């Protein structure tokens, strides 16, 4: 779940690459509460 949280809050994949916002709007998921992200998990 740590990789999931980092991807959704920082936009960084487990291999260290940054996700492109047009493919995954991580800036939006970063604004979610921790509980909202847990529910997605």
C-alpha positions in Angstrom: 0.0 0.0 0.0 3.0 2.3 0.4 3.6 2.4 -3.3 -0.1 3.1 -3.9 0.0 6.0 -1.5 3.1 7.5 -3.0 1.7 7.2 -6.5 -1.5 8.9 -5.5 0.1 11.7 -3.5 3.4 12.3 -5.2 2.8 10.9 -8.7 5.8 8.6 -8.4 5.8 5.0 -9.5 7.6 2.2 -7.6 10.4 2.3 -10.2 10.9 6.1 -9.5 9.4 7.5 -12.7 6.9 10.3 -12.4 3.4 9.8 -13.8 2.2 12.2 -16.4 -0.8 14.1 -15.2 -2.7 13.4 -18.5 -2.5 9.7 -17.7 -3.1 9.8 -14.0 -4.4 13.0 -12.3 -2.4 12.4 -9.1 -2.6 16.1 -8.3 -6.3 15.5 -7.7 -5.9 12.3 -5.7 -3.2 14.0 -3.6 -5.9 16.5 -2.4 -8.1 13.6 -1.2 -8.1 12.6 2.5 -6.2 9.5 3.6 -9.5 7.8 4.2 -10.7 8.5 0.7 -7.5 7.0 -0.7 -7.8 4.0 1.6 -11.4 3.4 0.3 -10.0 3.4 -3.3 -7.4 0.8 -2.3 
